[in-house]
Amino acid sequence: MRKLTYFAAATLDGFIAGPDGADPTGPNGFWPVPADYVEHLVAEYPETLPHQARQALSVTAPGTHFDTVLEGRRSYGIGLAAGTTDAFPHLRHLVFSRTLAESPDPAVQIVASDPSATVRELKRQEGKGIWLIGGAELAGALYAEIDTLILKLAPLTIGNGIPLFSRNAAFDPTAWALTDHAALRSGAMFLTYTRVTG
């Protein structure tokens, strides 16, 4: 059965974006992207790089982890505002929204139904892993369905912002086992946790 992985960048104090929800790595962002961080993504998770970055870095590797990406409406809106209708054309791309009537891109599937039911159906299908890119609202809605957490932890605190999971997520203390880690010279960490079951 396929697994759902929440693969997200987070600050040391647990935020994935500032209070305005804008792209923290964008032109006016507060989140530095060091060279070794990009090198690690290219080497280990090339499929998680957006199309423009893949082109700029001459990345053609399909990746071994994911073939499907899930995104919430607000996260998807960041790309739309920048003129990108599909940042991940190399992946099956689903956007969960009850407000988008139709997809701005023929390759992007808009899903208005229950995220958990959709993920359970995706898990039964053949393929590689399923990548939950965010945001916090969708991650909160899918909290019980997440099998693996991969946190790209930045050596940065911001004090306030959008948390890893929305405040609407159910209170459900869950144990996670650290199954892999990489510490980069820049201070960034890639921490992989698997849900402890049973």
C-alpha positions as CSV (number, residue, x, y, z in Angstrom):
1,M,0.0,0.0,0.0
2,R,1.2,3.5,-0.8
3,K,2.2,5.9,2.0
4,L,1.3,9.5,2.6
5,T,4.4,11.7,3.5
6,Y,4.1,15.2,4.8
7,F,7.3,16.6,3.3
8,A,7.5,20.2,4.5
9,A,10.0,22.9,5.5
10,A,9.6,24.1,9.1
11,T,11.3,26.6,11.4
12,L,12.7,25.5,14.7
13,D,9.6,26.9,16.4
14,G,7.3,24.8,14.1
15,F,6.1,27.2,11.5
16,I,5.9,26.6,7.7
17,A,5.2,30.2,6.7
18,G,4.8,33.7,8.2
19,P,1.5,35.0,9.4
20,D,0.6,36.2,5.9
21,G,1.0,32.7,4.4
22,A,3.3,34.0,1.6
23,D,6.1,31.9,0.2
24,P,8.8,32.3,2.8
25,T,11.5,31.4,0.2
26,G,10.2,33.8,-2.4
27,P,11.9,37.1,-3.5
28,N,10.8,38.9,-0.4
29,G,10.9,35.9,1.9
30,F,12.7,35.6,5.3
31,W,13.8,32.0,4.7
32,P,17.4,31.6,3.3
33,V,17.9,28.7,1.0
34,P,21.6,27.6,1.3
35,A,23.4,25.8,-1.5
36,D,23.8,22.6,0.5
37,Y,20.1,22.5,1.1
38,V,19.4,22.7,-2.7
39,E,22.1,20.1,-3.3
40,H,20.5,17.7,-0.9
41,L,17.1,18.1,-2.5
42,V,18.6,17.5,-6.0
43,A,20.4,14.4,-4.8
44,E,17.7,12.8,-2.6
45,Y,14.3,14.3,-3.5
46,P,14.5,15.7,-7.1
47,E,10.8,15.2,-7.7
48,T,10.0,17.8,-4.9
49,L,11.7,20.6,-6.8
50,P,9.2,22.8,-8.8
51,H,9.4,22.7,-12.6
52,Q,11.2,26.1,-12.8
53,A,13.9,25.0,-10.3
54,R,14.3,21.7,-12.1
55,Q,14.9,23.5,-15.4
56,A,17.3,26.0,-13.8
57,L,19.3,23.2,-12.2
58,S,19.1,20.9,-15.2
59,V,17.4,18.3,-13.1
60,T,15.8,15.5,-15.1
61,A,15.8,12.7,-12.5
62,P,12.2,11.5,-11.9
63,G,12.9,10.7,-8.3
64,T,12.3,7.5,-6.3
65,H,10.0,8.7,-3.5
66,F,6.8,10.3,-4.9
67,D,4.7,10.3,-8.1
68,T,1.8,12.2,-6.7
69,V,1.6,15.6,-4.9
70,L,-1.3,16.9,-2.8
71,E,-1.8,20.6,-2.2
72,G,-4.3,22.8,-0.4
73,R,-6.0,25.8,-2.1
74,R,-3.9,28.5,-0.3
75,S,-0.6,26.8,-1.1
76,Y,-1.6,26.3,-4.7
77,G,-2.6,30.0,-4.8
78,I,1.0,31.1,-4.1
79,G,2.0,29.5,-7.4
80,L,-1.0,30.9,-9.2
81,A,-0.1,34.4,-8.0
82,A,3.3,34.0,-9.5
83,G,1.8,32.8,-12.9
84,T,2.4,29.1,-12.4
85,T,-0.6,26.9,-12.9
86,D,1.3,23.6,-12.3
87,A,4.6,23.7,-10.5
88,F,4.9,19.9,-10.6
89,P,4.0,18.7,-14.1
90,H,6.3,15.7,-13.6
91,L,3.9,14.5,-10.9
92,R,0.2,13.7,-10.6
93,H,-1.0,17.0,-9.0
94,L,-4.2,17.2,-6.9
95,V,-5.4,20.4,-5.3
96,F,-8.1,20.3,-2.6
97,S,-10.5,23.2,-2.9
98,R,-14.2,23.8,-2.5
99,T,-13.9,27.3,-4.1
100,L,-12.1,26.6,-7.3
101,A,-14.8,25.7,-9.8
102,E,-12.4,24.4,-12.4
103,S,-8.7,23.8,-12.8
104,P,-6.5,26.5,-14.2
105,D,-4.4,23.8,-15.7
106,P,-5.6,20.6,-17.5
107,A,-2.9,18.5,-15.7
108,V,-4.0,19.7,-12.2
109,Q,-7.0,17.8,-10.7
110,I,-9.3,19.8,-8.4
111,V,-10.7,17.7,-5.6
112,A,-13.7,19.1,-3.6
113,S,-14.5,15.9,-1.7
114,D,-13.2,14.7,1.6
115,P,-9.4,14.7,1.7
116,S,-9.1,11.6,3.9
117,A,-11.4,9.5,1.7
118,T,-9.4,10.6,-1.3
119,V,-6.1,9.7,0.3
120,R,-7.4,6.3,1.4
121,E,-8.3,5.7,-2.3
122,L,-5.0,6.9,-3.5
123,K,-3.2,4.6,-1.1
124,R,-4.9,1.6,-2.6
125,Q,-3.7,2.5,-6.1
126,E,-0.4,1.3,-7.6
127,G,2.5,3.7,-7.7
128,K,5.1,5.5,-5.6
129,G,4.5,7.5,-2.5
130,I,2.1,10.4,-2.1
131,W,3.6,13.7,-1.1
132,L,1.6,16.2,0.9
133,I,3.2,19.6,0.3
134,G,0.8,21.5,2.5
135,G,-0.5,23.7,3.7
136,A,-1.5,23.6,7.3
137,E,-5.2,23.3,6.8
138,L,-4.9,20.3,4.5
139,A,-2.2,18.7,6.7
140,G,-4.6,19.2,9.7
141,A,-7.4,17.5,7.8
142,L,-5.1,14.6,6.8
143,Y,-3.4,14.3,10.2
144,A,-4.6,10.7,10.8
145,E,-3.6,9.6,7.3
146,I,0.0,10.7,7.4
147,D,2.4,7.8,7.5
148,T,5.7,9.6,7.4
149,L,6.9,13.1,8.3
150,I,10.0,14.5,6.6
151,L,10.8,17.9,8.1
152,K,13.2,20.1,6.3
153,L,14.2,22.0,9.5
154,A,15.7,25.4,9.1
155,P,18.0,26.9,11.7
156,L,15.5,29.7,12.1
157,T,12.8,30.9,14.4
158,I,10.1,33.4,13.5
159,G,8.0,33.6,16.7
160,N,4.6,33.5,14.9
161,G,3.1,32.2,11.7
162,I,1.4,29.3,10.0
163,P,2.0,26.1,12.1
164,L,2.9,22.7,10.7
165,F,-0.7,21.6,11.3
166,S,-3.7,24.0,11.4
167,R,-5.2,24.8,14.8
168,N,-8.3,22.9,13.6
169,A,-6.5,19.6,13.6
170,A,-7.9,17.1,16.0
171,F,-6.1,16.7,19.4
172,D,-4.5,13.3,18.8
173,P,-1.1,12.7,20.5
174,T,0.9,10.5,18.1
175,A,4.3,8.9,18.5
176,W,6.8,9.0,15.7
177,A,10.0,7.1,15.3
178,L,13.1,8.8,13.8
179,T,14.1,6.6,10.9
180,D,16.6,8.8,9.0
181,H,18.3,12.2,9.3
182,A,20.8,14.4,7.5
183,A,22.5,17.3,9.1
184,L,23.8,19.9,6.6
185,R,26.8,22.2,7.0
186,S,24.4,25.2,6.8
187,G,22.6,24.0,9.9
188,A,19.5,22.7,8.1
189,M,18.3,19.3,9.1
190,F,16.3,16.7,7.1
191,L,14.4,14.6,9.7
192,T,12.4,11.6,8.7
193,Y,9.8,10.2,11.1
194,T,7.5,7.2,10.7
195,R,4.2,6.9,12.6
196,V,4.4,4.4,15.4
197,T,1.4,2.1,15.2
198,G,0.1,-0.6,17.5
